Amino acid sequence: MVAKTPSESLTVLTDLVLPSETNPLNNLFGGELLARMDRAASIAARRHSRRIVVTASVNHVAFNRAIPLGSVVTVEAKVSRSFKSSMEIFIDVWIEDRESGQRNKANEAIYTFVAVDDTGRPVEVPPIKPETELEIQRFEAALRRKQLSLVLAGKMKPSEATELKAIFND
Ligand SMILES: CC(C)(COP(=O)(O)OP(=O)(O)OC[C@H]1O[C@@H](n2cnc3c(N)ncnc32)[C@H](O)[C@@H]1OP(=O)(O)O)[C@@H](O)C(=O)NCCC(=O)NCCS
């Protein structure tokens, strides 16, 4: 299979925060943001694999900043690394200042998607070739995150997570 670049999967979703999507503090409800991120990540995974894709795990979410009612929120998702059938998707969330138009980073998340056939069985996905410095950084750390996710899911023995263990020995 021919390698693709992360930018080929780039997916950008921009939307407002409406009253029905907020918590009692009038900030965006966390579950609503998770759904928006899942949607963007799913499109990115589909663009990379051109297959049916399913969410296998949510590896990391950082709700660093509250997102107030009325904000314009942009969710940007890109495949950061592909393995055999799974893909790590990195998601950056930005809020746009109403007056200046400047974008500020609000949150980020990392999801894992798996490409499957019509019967739900995992299928191979194209390799990925990171280009920018940030894409290379995210690509290099992705294997450790995959191992951590598999260990937490009880699908890998900690003793087999070689790359993950190595960071504790540095
Ligand atoms: C995700 C799913 C296809 C994995 O199927 P499986 O039978 O466990 O298949 P495998 O063990 O061969 O795993 C397939 C790939 O997923 C990866 N994977 C599975 N669970 C994972 C996890 N928790 N974290 C990271 N990667 C995971 C495996 O490492 C493997 O990756 P690779 O092929 O790139 O090496 C299956 O569990 C599934 O269909 N889950 C439901 C998905 C869904 O409905 N999501 C929406 C939830 S509402």
The ligand as a Gaussian input file, in Angstrom:
#p B3LYP/6-31G(d) Opt

LIG

0 1
 C      -12.081000      -2.231000      17.643000
 C      -12.307000      -3.672000      17.228000
 C      -12.584000      -3.727000      15.712000
 C      -11.020000      -4.443000      17.533000
 O      -11.289000      -5.769000      17.205000
 P      -10.407000      -6.970000      17.816000
 O      -11.119000      -8.219000      17.557000
 O       -9.981000      -6.616000      19.212000
 O       -9.225000      -6.980000      16.819000
 P       -7.683000      -7.014000      17.088000
 O       -7.322000      -7.559000      18.439000
 O       -7.099000      -7.662000      15.884000
 O       -7.328000      -5.471000      17.083000
 C       -7.375000      -4.724000      15.894000
 C       -6.492000      -3.521000      16.082000
 O       -7.053000      -2.682000      17.076000
 C       -6.077000      -2.375000      18.058000
 N       -6.753000      -2.188000      19.326000
 C       -7.720000      -2.978000      19.858000
 N       -8.091000      -2.462000      21.054000
 C       -7.337000      -1.361000      21.261000
 C       -7.236000      -0.412000      22.322000
 N       -7.985000      -0.500000      23.406000
 N       -6.335000       0.592000      22.193000
 C       -5.556000       0.705000      21.100000
 N       -5.611000      -0.156000      20.060000
 C       -6.490000      -1.173000      20.152000
 C       -5.165000      -3.600000      18.052000
 O       -3.917000      -3.299000      18.616000
 C       -5.092000      -3.870000      16.566000
 O       -4.207000      -2.901000      15.982000
 P       -3.253000      -3.251000      14.728000
 O       -4.027000      -4.134000      13.791000
 O       -2.989000      -1.922000      14.112000
 O       -2.030000      -3.865000      15.293000
 C      -13.491000      -4.344000      18.013000
 O      -13.162000      -4.414000      19.382000
 C      -14.792000      -3.590000      17.853000
 O      -15.452000      -3.692000      16.829000
 N      -15.175000      -2.801000      18.872000
 C      -16.384000      -1.992000      18.826000
 C      -16.120000      -0.682000      18.090000
 C      -17.277000       0.247000      18.199000
 O      -18.403000      -0.162000      18.002000
 N      -16.980000       1.523000      18.529000
 C      -17.991000       2.471000      18.802000
 C      -18.335000       2.362000      20.249000
 S      -19.939000       2.920000      20.546000

